[in-house]
Amino acid sequence: MTTLDTGTNDLLARIDGHVAVISFNRPQARNALSDAMYAGFGRVLPQLATDPEVRVVMVTGEGGAFCAGGDVKGFVSSHKADGGAPRQTGTESAVQRLRTIQNQVSFALRRMPQPVVASFPGAAAGAGLSIGLAADLRIAAERAIIVTAFSNIGASGDFGTSWFLPRIVGEAKAKELMFLSPRLSARDALALNMVNAVLPDDGYEQAALEWCHDLASRAPIALQHMKQNVNRSLAVSLEAGLDAEAVAMVRTMSTADHREASAAFVEKRLARFTGS
C-alpha cells in the first residue's frame, strides 16, 4: 500500500493494489467539507488520473460517515461574526471561488479516466452527497443515510446536485428530493438507483474495498472507453455516439487485454489484464 500526500490531514489518500482510496477525514465533524479538502482533491486527483497502475478510484469517509456537506457550524459562526447582517451574495469573487473548488472536486471526478466509486459507510448529505453523485457508481452500508439537505438550510445546492441527480432519478423525483429533502435509507436510495449496491454494516469497509478491487480486475482500457462513451452520450446525437463507439471498439479490440480475454474465454479461465 502506498500513502499519497494530499497536503492535509483533512483528506487522506492511498493506493491499494489497483485501487486508489480517497477518504474525507474530519470524523469529529462528520467529515464536513473544508478548504483543505478542496485543495487536497486538487492536488491528488491529477496524480491519480495519469497513474497507469490506478484502475479504480474510491472516495469514502473515515469514522463512520461519508461527508455531511458544508460545515453548518462554520456558517453560523460566520453569520455571528458579521453581526447577523444580510450578507452580500453573488459577488464575482465568491462565485469564482465556488466555481474553482467545484471544478477541483466534482468536475475532476467526472472527468477522471478511471471509474470512480463513492462508498457511503454512513451519512452522505448536502454537498457531500453531491460529490458522491459525481462518481460513476455508488455503494452504501445498510446504516447509511442519504439526504440532499440544502433546502433544510435555505440554500439552493452546489457541487453538481442539480446536474447529476436528474440524470440518475429523473427530473420530477430530483426536484422532490431537493425541495423536500427526505432522509433516505440505503435501501431507499438503491430503489431510486442512487446507489448501485448495499452491503452489510458488519465489515463494510473491507467489503467495499473488495467490491472496488473486483471492478479493478476488469480490463482497464475498456472500462475507460465505456466511461467516456456513456458520459459523452448525454450531450451528443445518436450519430455522434455511434461514431465514438466505433472508434473506441476498434481501439480496445487491438489491445493485448482483448487478446488475453479472448484466450481466457476459450480456455475457460480468468483473464489477467495488464492495461495494455
Backbone hydrogen bonds in HBPLUS format (Angstrom, degrees):
<---DONOR---> <-ACCEPTOR-->    atom                        ^
c    i                          cat <-CA-CA->   ^        H-A-AA   ^      H-
h    n   atom  resd res      DA  || num        DHA   H-A  angle D-A-AA Bond
n    s   type  num  typ     dist DA aas  dist angle  dist       angle   num
A0002-THR N   A0015-ILE O   2.97 MM  13  5.04 159.6  2.02 141.5 147.4     1
A0015-ILE N   A0002-THR O   2.66 MM  13  5.04 150.9  1.75 145.6 156.0     2
A0004-LEU N   A0013-ALA O   2.86 MM   9  5.24 176.2  1.86 135.8 136.6     3
A0025-ASN N   A0010-ASP O   2.75 MM  15  4.67 149.7  1.84 148.5 138.9     4
A0012-LEU N   A0023-SER O   2.88 MM  11  5.01 163.9  1.90 150.8 152.3     5
A0023-SER N   A0012-LEU O   2.79 MM  11  5.01 162.9  1.82 140.8 146.2     6
A0014-ARG N   A0021-VAL O   2.96 MM   7  5.35 147.3  2.07 142.8 153.2     7
A0021-VAL N   A0014-ARG O   2.78 MM   7  5.35 165.1  1.80 158.2 163.5     8
A0016-ASP N   A0019-VAL O   2.74 MM   3  5.22 167.1  1.76 167.6 163.1     9
A0019-VAL N   A0016-ASP O   3.02 MM   3  5.22 163.8  2.04 125.3 128.5    10
A0055-ARG N   A0018-HIS O   2.83 MM  37  5.33 162.7  1.86 140.5 146.0    11
A0056-VAL N   A0018-HIS O   3.27 MM  38  6.62 149.4  2.37 158.7 161.1    12
A0020-ALA N   A0056-VAL O   2.91 MM  36  6.32 164.2  1.93 161.5 163.4    13
A0058-MET N   A0020-ALA O   2.70 MM  38  6.03 171.7  1.71 171.6 174.4    14
A0022-ILE N   A0058-MET O   2.77 MM  36  6.13 167.4  1.78 166.9 171.4    15
A0060-THR N   A0022-ILE O   2.78 MM  38  6.20 159.9  1.82 161.4 168.2    16
A0024-PHE N   A0060-THR O   2.89 MM  36  6.38 157.7  1.94 145.7 146.0    17
A0062-GLU N   A0024-PHE O   2.91 MM  38  6.08 156.6  1.97 163.8 167.6    18
A0029-ALA N   A0026-ARG O   2.82 MM   3  5.55 158.3  1.87 125.7 132.7    19
A0031-ASN N   A0026-ARG O   2.76 MM   5  4.18 158.7  1.81 127.0 123.5    20
A0030-ARG N   A0027-PRO O   3.13 MM   3  4.70 160.7  2.17 108.0 105.3    21
A0032-ALA N   A0029-ALA O   3.02 MM   3  5.53 141.7  2.18 111.7 120.9    22
A0068-ALA N   A0030-ARG O   3.04 MM  38  5.65 133.5  2.27 147.3 159.7    23
A0033-LEU N   A0069-GLY O   2.78 MM  36  5.67 162.7  1.81 146.4 152.5    24
A0037-MET N   A0034-SER O   3.03 MM   3  5.21 124.8  2.35  99.6 113.3    25
A0038-TYR N   A0034-SER O   3.26 MM   4  6.72 158.2  2.31 152.3 156.8    26
A0039-ALA N   A0035-ASP O   3.08 MM   4  6.41 165.5  2.10 154.1 157.5    27
A0040-GLY N   A0036-ALA O   2.87 MM   4  6.05 147.1  1.98 141.3 151.3    28
A0040-GLY N   A0037-MET O   3.01 MM   3  4.87 112.9  2.48  90.7 107.7    29
A0041-PHE N   A0037-MET O   2.90 MM   4  6.26 157.7  1.95 159.2 163.2    30
A0042-GLY N   A0038-TYR O   2.98 MM   4  6.27 162.2  2.01 149.5 154.9    31
A0043-ARG N   A0039-ALA O   2.95 MM   4  6.17 130.4  2.20 139.2 152.2    32
A0043-ARG N   A0040-GLY O   3.14 MM   3  5.05 131.9  2.38  92.8 105.9    33
A0044-VAL N   A0040-GLY O   2.91 MM   4  6.12 163.3  1.94 156.9 160.3    34
A0045-LEU N   A0041-PHE O   3.01 MM   4  5.65 165.2  2.03 147.3 152.2    35
A0047-GLN N   A0044-VAL O   3.10 MM   3  5.28 120.6  2.47 101.6 116.4    36
A0048-LEU N   A0044-VAL O   3.08 MM   4  6.40 160.0  2.12 157.4 162.8    37
A0049-ALA N   A0045-LEU O   2.91 MM   4  6.07 155.3  1.97 156.3 163.4    38
A0051-ASP N   A0048-LEU O   3.16 MM   3  5.08 164.7  2.18 104.7 109.4    39
A0054-VAL N   A0051-ASP O   3.15 MM   3  5.61 155.7  2.21 113.3 120.2    40
A0057-VAL N   A0115-PRO O   3.02 MM  58  6.40 163.7  2.04 159.0 163.9    41
A0117-VAL N   A0057-VAL O   2.76 MM  60  6.17 161.7  1.79 161.1 167.5    42
A0059-VAL N   A0117-VAL O   2.84 MM  58  6.26 157.2  1.89 154.6 161.3    43
A0119-SER N   A0059-VAL O   2.80 MM  60  6.01 169.9  1.81 162.3 164.4    44
A0066-PHE N   A0123-ALA O   2.94 MM  57  5.57 150.8  2.03 135.7 144.3    45
A0067-CYS N   A0123-ALA O   3.20 MM  56  6.50 143.2  2.34 144.1 154.6    46
A0125-ALA N   A0067-CYS O   3.01 MM  58  6.42 166.0  2.03 159.7 160.8    47
A0074-GLY N   A0071-ASP O   2.92 MM   3  5.17 121.6  2.27 101.2 116.6    48
A0075-PHE N   A0071-ASP O   3.02 MM   4  6.47 143.1  2.16 143.3 154.7    49
A0075-PHE N   A0072-VAL O   3.00 MM   3  4.84 115.8  2.42  90.6 106.9    50
A0076-VAL N   A0072-VAL O   2.98 MM   4  6.33 158.2  2.03 154.4 158.6    51
A0077-SER N   A0073-LYS O   3.01 MM   4  6.28 161.0  2.05 147.1 152.0    52
A0078-SER N   A0074-GLY O   2.99 MM   4  6.16 154.3  2.06 145.4 152.2    53
A0079-HIS N   A0075-PHE O   2.91 MM   4  6.24 152.8  1.98 149.7 157.4    54
A0080-LYS N   A0076-VAL O   2.97 MM   4  6.25 156.8  2.03 152.2 158.0    55
A0081-ALA N   A0077-SER O   2.99 MM   4  6.18 147.1  2.10 141.5 150.7    56
A0082-ASP N   A0078-SER O   3.26 MM   4  6.61 139.7  2.43 142.4 151.1    57
A0084-GLY N   A0079-HIS O   2.95 MM   5  5.24 148.4  2.05 164.9 154.8    58
A0083-GLY N   A0080-LYS O   3.02 MM   3  5.01 159.1  2.06 108.1 110.3    59
A0085-ALA N   A0082-ASP O   3.42 MM   3  6.14 169.6  2.43 116.8 119.4    60
A0095-VAL N   A0091-THR O   2.94 MM   4  6.18 167.0  1.95 162.5 166.7    61
A0096-GLN N   A0092-GLU O   2.83 MM   4  5.87 161.5  1.87 147.3 152.9    62
A0097-ARG N   A0093-SER O   2.97 MM   4  6.09 151.7  2.05 140.1 147.8    63
A0098-LEU N   A0094-ALA O   3.07 MM   4  6.32 163.7  2.09 148.5 152.1    64
A0099-ARG N   A0095-VAL O   2.88 MM   4  6.12 159.3  1.92 151.4 157.8    65
A0100-THR N   A0096-GLN O   2.97 MM   4  6.13 157.8  2.01 145.8 151.3    66
A0101-ILE N   A0097-ARG O   3.06 MM   4  6.40 165.7  2.08 157.0 159.0    67
A0102-GLN N   A0098-LEU O   2.92 MM   4  5.98 156.7  1.98 150.5 157.4    68
A0103-ASN N   A0099-ARG O   3.01 MM   4  6.18 154.1  2.08 145.7 152.4    69
A0104-GLN N   A0100-THR O   2.99 MM   4  6.29 144.5  2.12 142.5 152.9    70
A0105-VAL N   A0101-ILE O   3.17 MM   4  6.30 133.3  2.40 137.5 147.6    71
A0105-VAL N   A0102-GLN O   3.26 MM   3  5.28 136.2  2.47  94.5 106.0    72
A0106-SER N   A0102-GLN O   2.93 MM   4  5.53 106.7  2.48 135.7 153.2    73
A0107-PHE N   A0102-GLN O   3.22 MM   5  6.52 164.1  2.25 146.0 150.7    74
A0108-ALA N   A0103-ASN O   3.16 MM   5  5.93 125.1  2.48 131.7 144.0    75
A0109-LEU N   A0105-VAL O   2.89 MM   4  6.08 155.9  1.95 155.5 161.9    76
A0110-ARG N   A0106-SER O   3.01 MM   4  6.23 158.6  2.06 148.0 154.1    77
A0111-ARG N   A0107-PHE O   3.02 MM   4  6.25 149.2  2.12 146.9 154.2    78
A0112-MET N   A0109-LEU O   3.31 MM   3  5.23 157.5  2.36  98.9 105.6    79
A0136-ASP N   A0116-VAL O   2.84 MM  20  5.25 134.1  2.06 129.0 142.6    80
A0137-LEU N   A0116-VAL O   3.14 MM  21  6.52 155.0  2.21 155.8 161.0    81
A0118-ALA N   A0137-LEU O   2.87 MM  19  6.31 162.5  1.90 154.4 155.2    82
A0139-ILE N   A0118-ALA O   2.92 MM  21  6.38 157.3  1.97 162.3 168.9    83
A0120-PHE N   A0139-ILE O   2.84 MM  19  6.16 170.6  1.85 152.1 154.6    84
A0141-ALA N   A0120-PHE O   2.94 MM  21  6.27 156.0  1.99 166.8 160.4    85
A0124-ALA N   A0145-ILE O   2.88 MM  21  6.32 153.9  1.95 164.9 170.4    86
A0147-VAL N   A0124-ALA O   3.12 MM  23  6.56 159.3  2.16 156.9 160.9    87
A0128-GLY N   A0125-ALA O   2.85 MM   3  5.19 128.6  2.11 149.1 143.5    88
A0129-LEU N   A0125-ALA O   3.20 MM   4  4.77 147.3  2.31  92.6  99.8    89
A0126-GLY N   A0147-VAL O   3.17 MM  21  6.72 137.6  2.36 143.3 154.8    90
A0126-GLY N   A0148-THR O   3.09 MM  22  4.82 120.5  2.46  98.5 114.4    91
A0129-LEU N   A0126-GLY O   3.04 MM   3  5.37 119.8  2.42 103.7 116.9    92
A0130-SER N   A0126-GLY O   3.03 MM   4  6.44 156.5  2.09 145.8 153.3    93
A0131-ILE N   A0127-ALA O   2.96 MM   4  6.18 154.4  2.02 144.2 149.0    94
A0132-GLY N   A0128-GLY O   3.04 MM   4  6.35 151.3  2.13 141.2 149.6    95
A0132-GLY N   A0129-LEU O   2.96 MM   3  4.84 111.0  2.45  92.4 109.8    96
A0133-LEU N   A0129-LEU O   2.78 MM   4  6.11 147.9  1.88 153.7 163.4    97
A0134-ALA N   A0130-SER O   3.10 MM   4  6.42 128.1  2.38 137.4 150.9    98
A0134-ALA N   A0131-ILE O   3.13 MM   3  5.09 135.7  2.33  94.1 106.5    99
A0135-ALA N   A0132-GLY O   3.16 MM   3  5.53 154.7  2.22 106.4 113.9   100
A0196-ASN N   A0138-ARG O   2.63 MM  58  5.51 169.1  1.64 154.4 157.1   101
A0140-ALA N   A0197-ALA O   3.01 MM  57  6.47 149.5  2.11 150.0 159.7   102
A0199-LEU N   A0140-ALA O   2.83 MM  59  6.18 158.5  1.88 156.0 163.4   103
A0144-ALA N   A0141-ALA O   3.01 MM   3  5.33 161.7  2.05 113.9 119.9   104
A0142-GLU N   A0199-LEU O   3.06 MM  57  6.10 128.3  2.34 163.9 165.8   105
A0146-ILE N   A0184-LEU O   2.89 MM  38  5.02 164.5  1.91 145.1 150.4   106
A0184-LEU N   A0146-ILE O   2.88 MM  38  5.02 167.1  1.89 153.4 153.8   107
A0152-ASN N   A0149-ALA O   2.96 MM   3  5.35 137.3  2.14 110.9 123.3   108
A0153-ILE N   A0150-PHE O   3.03 MM   3  5.59 153.7  2.10 114.1 121.5   109
A0155-ALA N   A0150-PHE O   3.08 MM   5  5.09 170.9  2.09 138.5 138.0   110
A0154-GLY N   A0151-SER O   3.32 MM   3  4.93 167.9  2.34  97.8 100.2   111
A0163-TRP N   A0160-GLY O   3.01 MM   3  5.25 146.0  2.12 109.1 119.6   112
A0164-PHE N   A0160-GLY O   2.84 MM   4  5.93 176.0  1.84 176.7 176.3   113
A0165-LEU N   A0161-THR O   2.94 MM   4  5.48 153.2  2.01 142.1 150.6   114
A0167-ARG N   A0164-PHE O   3.09 MM   3  5.46 125.2  2.40 108.2 122.2   115
A0168-ILE N   A0165-LEU O   3.03 MM   3  5.15 141.8  2.18 103.1 114.4   116
A0169-VAL N   A0165-LEU O   2.91 MM   4  6.07 171.6  1.92 169.7 170.4   117
A0170-GLY N   A0166-PRO O   2.82 MM   4  4.38 138.0  2.00 117.3 125.8   118
A0174-ALA N   A0170-GLY O   2.97 MM   4  6.01 154.0  2.04 147.8 156.0   119
A0175-LYS N   A0171-GLU O   2.99 MM   4  6.27 158.5  2.03 153.5 158.8   120
A0176-GLU N   A0172-ALA O   2.99 MM   4  6.26 156.9  2.04 146.9 153.5   121
A0177-LEU N   A0173-LYS O   2.89 MM   4  6.13 166.0  1.91 155.2 158.0   122
A0178-MET N   A0174-ALA O   2.94 MM   4  6.14 149.3  2.04 146.0 154.6   123
A0179-PHE N   A0175-LYS O   2.73 MM   4  5.80 166.7  1.74 155.6 159.7   124
A0180-LEU N   A0176-GLU O   2.92 MM   4  5.78 168.3  1.93 152.0 155.6   125
A0181-SER N   A0177-LEU O   3.06 MM   4  5.06 133.6  2.29 114.1 125.8   126
A0189-ALA N   A0185-SER O   2.97 MM   4  6.28 162.1  2.00 153.4 157.6   127
A0190-LEU N   A0186-ALA O   2.89 MM   4  6.14 145.5  2.01 141.6 151.7   128
A0191-ALA N   A0187-ARG O   3.04 MM   4  6.26 156.0  2.10 146.1 151.2   129
A0192-LEU N   A0188-ASP O   3.18 MM   4  6.51 134.5  2.39 139.7 151.8   130
A0192-LEU N   A0189-ALA O   3.19 MM   3  5.07 130.4  2.45  91.6 104.7   131
A0194-MET N   A0189-ALA O   2.83 MM   5  4.97 141.6  1.97 160.6 154.9   132
A0193-ASN N   A0190-LEU O   3.06 MM   3  5.02 162.4  2.10 106.1 110.8   133
A0204-TYR N   A0201-ASP O   3.09 MM   3  5.05 150.3  2.19 130.9 122.7   134
A0207-ALA N   A0203-GLY O   3.07 MM   4  6.21 163.7  2.09 156.6 161.9   135
A0208-ALA N   A0204-TYR O   2.75 MM   4  5.91 158.7  1.79 163.7 168.9   136
A0209-LEU N   A0205-GLU O   3.11 MM   4  6.32 156.2  2.17 141.8 148.0   137
A0210-GLU N   A0206-GLN O   2.92 MM   4  6.18 156.9  1.97 148.8 155.4   138
A0211-TRP N   A0207-ALA O   2.88 MM   4  6.10 148.4  1.98 143.5 152.4   139
A0212-CYS N   A0208-ALA O   3.07 MM   4  6.40 151.6  2.15 144.9 151.6   140
A0213-HIS N   A0209-LEU O   2.87 MM   4  6.19 147.0  1.98 144.7 155.1   141
A0214-ASP N   A0210-GLU O   2.89 MM   4  6.15 150.5  1.98 148.4 155.4   142
A0215-LEU N   A0211-TRP O   3.24 MM   4  6.59 154.4  2.31 140.3 146.4   143
A0216-ALA N   A0212-CYS O   2.88 MM   4  6.15 153.5  1.95 144.9 152.9   144
A0217-SER N   A0213-HIS O   2.98 MM   4  6.18 119.3  2.37 138.2 152.6   145
A0217-SER N   A0214-ASP O   3.16 MM   3  5.16 145.8  2.28  96.6 106.8   146
A0218-ARG N   A0215-LEU O   3.21 MM   3  5.81 167.5  2.23 116.7 120.2   147
A0223-LEU N   A0219-ALA O   3.06 MM   4  6.31 159.0  2.10 153.7 160.2   148
A0224-GLN N   A0220-PRO O   3.02 MM   4  6.21 157.2  2.07 147.1 152.5   149
A0225-HIS N   A0221-ILE O   3.11 MM   4  6.39 160.1  2.15 149.0 153.8   150
A0226-MET N   A0222-ALA O   2.88 MM   4  6.11 154.0  1.94 150.4 158.5   151
A0227-LYS N   A0223-LEU O   2.95 MM   4  6.19 161.1  1.99 150.8 155.0   152
A0228-GLN N   A0224-GLN O   3.04 MM   4  6.31 162.8  2.07 148.5 152.9   153
A0229-ASN N   A0225-HIS O   2.88 MM   4  6.05 160.8  1.92 149.4 154.7   154
A0230-VAL N   A0226-MET O   2.97 MM   4  6.22 167.1  1.99 156.9 159.3   155
A0231-ASN N   A0227-LYS O   2.94 MM   4  6.05 170.3  1.95 155.4 158.7   156
A0232-ARG N   A0228-GLN O   2.91 MM   4  5.95 160.6  1.95 147.7 153.5   157
A0233-SER N   A0229-ASN O   2.96 MM   4  6.07 144.1  2.09 141.2 151.0   158
A0235-ALA N   A0232-ARG O   2.98 MM   3  5.73 168.9  1.99 126.2 129.9   159
A0241-GLY N   A0237-SER O   2.91 MM   4  6.17 154.2  1.98 148.2 156.3   160
A0242-LEU N   A0238-LEU O   2.82 MM   4  6.05 160.4  1.86 158.1 162.0   161
A0243-ASP N   A0239-GLU O   3.03 MM   4  6.25 156.2  2.09 145.7 152.4   162
A0244-ALA N   A0240-ALA O   3.00 MM   4  6.22 159.3  2.05 147.2 152.2   163
A0245-GLU N   A0241-GLY O   2.93 MM   4  6.16 153.9  2.00 146.1 153.8   164
A0246-ALA N   A0242-LEU O   2.97 MM   4  6.21 153.2  2.04 147.0 153.6   165
A0247-VAL N   A0243-ASP O   3.16 MM   4  6.50 159.1  2.21 149.2 153.6   166
A0248-ALA N   A0244-ALA O   2.99 MM   4  6.21 169.2  2.00 153.4 156.3   167
A0249-MET N   A0245-GLU O   2.79 MM   4  5.87 159.1  1.83 151.6 157.7   168
A0250-VAL N   A0246-ALA O   3.12 MM   4  6.26 166.3  2.14 148.8 151.7   169
A0251-ARG N   A0247-VAL O   3.08 MM   4  6.28 161.2  2.12 148.1 153.8   170
A0252-THR N   A0248-ALA O   2.87 MM   4  6.07 166.6  1.89 154.9 158.0   171
A0253-MET N   A0249-MET O   2.97 MM   4  6.05 152.4  2.04 146.6 154.1   172
A0254-SER N   A0251-ARG O   3.18 MM   3  5.34 155.4  2.25 102.4 109.7   173
A0255-THR N   A0252-THR O   3.22 MM   3  5.41 164.8  2.25 108.8 111.4   174
A0259-ARG N   A0255-THR O   3.33 MM   4  6.72 159.6  2.37 143.1 147.8   175
A0256-ALA N   A0276-SER O   3.20 MM  20  5.44 171.9  2.21  98.1  95.7   176
A0260-GLU N   A0256-ALA O   2.86 MM   4  6.10 157.1  1.91 151.0 157.8   177
A0261-ALA N   A0257-ASP O   2.87 MM   4  6.04 160.0  1.91 147.3 152.6   178
A0262-SER N   A0258-HIS O   2.95 MM   4  6.14 157.3  2.00 149.3 155.2   179
A0263-ALA N   A0259-ARG O   3.03 MM   4  6.22 160.4  2.07 145.5 150.8   180
A0264-ALA N   A0260-GLU O   2.86 MM   4  6.04 159.4  1.90 151.3 157.5   181
A0265-PHE N   A0261-ALA O   2.95 MM   4  6.10 150.3  2.04 142.9 150.4   182
A0266-VAL N   A0262-SER O   3.15 MM   4  6.43 162.0  2.19 148.5 152.2   183
A0267-GLU N   A0263-ALA O   2.87 MM   4  6.05 154.6  1.94 149.0 157.0   184
A0268-LYS N   A0264-ALA O   2.85 MM   4  5.72 104.7  2.43 134.6 149.8   185
A0269-ARG N   A0264-ALA O   2.98 MM   5  5.05 163.9  2.00 141.7 146.7   186
A0268-LYS N   A0265-PHE O   3.31 MM   3  5.08 156.7  2.37  95.5 102.2   187
